[in-house]
Amino acid sequence: MKIIIEKNYSDLSKKAADIIEKEIRNKSDLILGLATGSTPVGTYKELIRRHKEEGLDFAKVTTFNLDEYLGIPHDHINSYHYFMYDNLFKHINIDEDNINIPNGNPENVEEYCKSYDEDIEKQGGIDLQILGIGENGHIAFNEPDDKLYLGTHITDLTESTIRANARFFDSIEEVPKKAITMGLGSIMKAKKILLLANGKSKANIIGKLLKDEVVSTYNPASLLLLHPDVTIILDEESASEYLK
């Protein structure tokens, strides 16, 4: 596991973009796993700039997103479909057919979840998976529990996650209570993983992850300790507990 500490969020975002760009230039048909939330937005903005100003080419890249709220329309301003198009896809030259985001309204949930994992396998698996981390250690929407699912599945969101996401909605009551998410098994199959964390609110969980060195389903991110190729990029605030 490689730990990179940058001074601030801007530097973190540029470093993450450096790594992603290198992977795309080394393999033009990269299979890229993407995350939502506020943490990767700066990285996406930097990738857009490099596409427009430096010719970074996404034409052959295929993407798979981690998750989506359950029961929310694609065009809802707080859906992850809307988020990804608004913050990345509509600004780059990616092929629409190569974009994969979980459907928040599947007709048959069990069959759809299975097919999403199968689609990843058909592509040969994810080459580089981008991750954020929740304050409670959740990865995607794999929440702390006494068991964790390997494949894509429907999950209940914890109160802490609902509170954290309420800032994107008009009220906490509007935050969906369930989501469809890639499982830890699918995430751990990625050839490389890039975890990003910034801000003081992530300092405690990052400190726990990197200092305790304990794998527990009550800290889903701890499973990353078992992966052979993980890079974690932090800003100084999120690294503060780790550095104590």
Phi, psi and omega in degrees: 000126181257129181250123177242126180246119178255160184295317186213180183297321180299314180293321176302313183297319180292320178296318177298317178297324176303313183293316180295315179301316179301318180294319180292319180290333176281333181215100187296334179259040181304141171262111191246123176270132187241151179242160175249196184091175185286332187300313183278358185301316179298322177295317179297320178298320179291323176295321177299315179300316182292327175295312185285325186257337186234004174078019176300121192257122179253011189301326183253000181287139173247135182242147172231121177274156184285322193200172176201147174297145178276132175083011181254134181295152180303323186270005176294137185300338180256008174285156179283338170300309181299315181304311185293320179291320183290324186261350181209297196300319184285355182254357182233174186263038178286143177287126181306325181290346182264003180266127178233117177231133180307140178278121181281358180224057181288145179291316179237103188300312184298314180293321181295314180301318179296318183292327179296316178294322179295323178297323177295316181297323180297332179276358181091012180089169182276130180282314180222120180253122175270133180229148161255185177217135177282162179298337178261009178091005181291146176241127195055229174248032172278100187274156176304133183196176177279354174210153179233142182272144181279318185260176177300138187200170173269137182224151172276136178277140179285163179300322181294322178291320178298317178296318181296325182272352183297336181295341180271352183245166179291332178205160181295334179295335182277347182291127177302148183262350180226159178213161170256131187219146170297142181275169181295330179297315179295318180296316183290344177280348178302142182293321177225147179233135178237110181258129180245139176211136178218156175090158182296330183296341180261356186298317184296312183289325177294317177300317180296317181298312189272336182263324182287325182052045178239133177266123182212142177292345177276358168223083186308326180299338182295339177296337178297339177298340181268351184277142184282346185215079179242131172244129178247124177249125183237155164266174185297326181293312182290338180271358190300318179287324178297325184276351180294000000 
